Amino acid sequence: MFPSERGTLADGPNVTHRFHKLLTNTGLPPMRFHDLRHACASLLLVQGVHARVVMETRGHSQISLTMNTYSHVIPALQREAADKMQAVLESAQ
């Protein structure tokens, strides 16, 4: 999945080391490489990407797993839905 500098497949520890070095060099906080997966899904949901699409990109077998895993973004989605409903109701007056 990740090539080494020689073009061969990079091993896990090497990828992790380079990732941590990149974080340090860019001033980003420490995190696990796997955290990128969670960040991607959270950002997709907050941007309005349908939960089924996020489920499929994560490889989850059930949408409930996706929504339970990323439930921390649900309040933002609920706020957005409420704002959209308010806009519809106000425009109907």
N, C-alpha and C positions, 0 to 999 in steps of 0.2 A: 504494500500500500504506500509506503514511503521509501523513496530511493535513497541510498547512501550517496556520498560524494563520488563514489566509483561507479554508481549506476546499479549496484546490487540492492537487494532488499535490506533496509535498515532494521536492526534488531530493536526490540522494545526499550531496553535501557538507554540505548543511544538516542532514540527519539525523545525519550523523557528528559535526558540530559540537555539536548539541544533546545527543547521547549522551555525548560527552566532558565536556561541561559538567555533565551529570547525575552522571557518575562522580565528578568533582571535588567537586561540592556534597555528595555523600553519603559522601565519604571512601573510596570504592572504588578499587582499583588501576586504572591505565590498562589498557585492552584494546581490541581491535578490535571493531567492531559484530558482525562475523562470528563472534567467539568465543562469542556468545550461543547460536548454533546448536550449537556443540560442547558447551557447558555443558548445554543442554537434553537432548541425546541422552545424555550421560554420566549425568545425574541420572535420566532415565527408566530406563536400564539398571540402575543401582544400586538403584532402587526396585522392580525385578523386572518391569518392563514387557518383554514378549516382544520379542526382537530383530527379529522380522519387523515388528512394529508400529513400532518405531523406524526400521527400514529404510524403511518406507512414508512415515513423516512426514518423513524426510530426503530422500526422492525418489531413493534409491539404487536401481539396477537389480538389484543382487545383494546378498544378505545377507552374503557374504564381505567386500564393501567396507565395510559397516557395522561388522562385527566387527573388521576390520583397522584401521579408522579409530579406533575407540573401544576398542582393546585395553588401554589403560591402566586400564580399569575391570574387566577380566577377573579379576585377582587377588582383588578384593573379592567378585566373583560366585562364584569358586571357593571362597573361605572360607565364604561363606554356604551354598553347596551342601553343603560338608563338615559344617558345623554342623547343617544340617537332617538329613543322613544319620545323623549321630551321635545326634541326638534320636530318630529313628525306631528305630535299633538298640537304644538304651537303653530305650525304652518297650516293646520286644518281649521284654525279659528278664524 
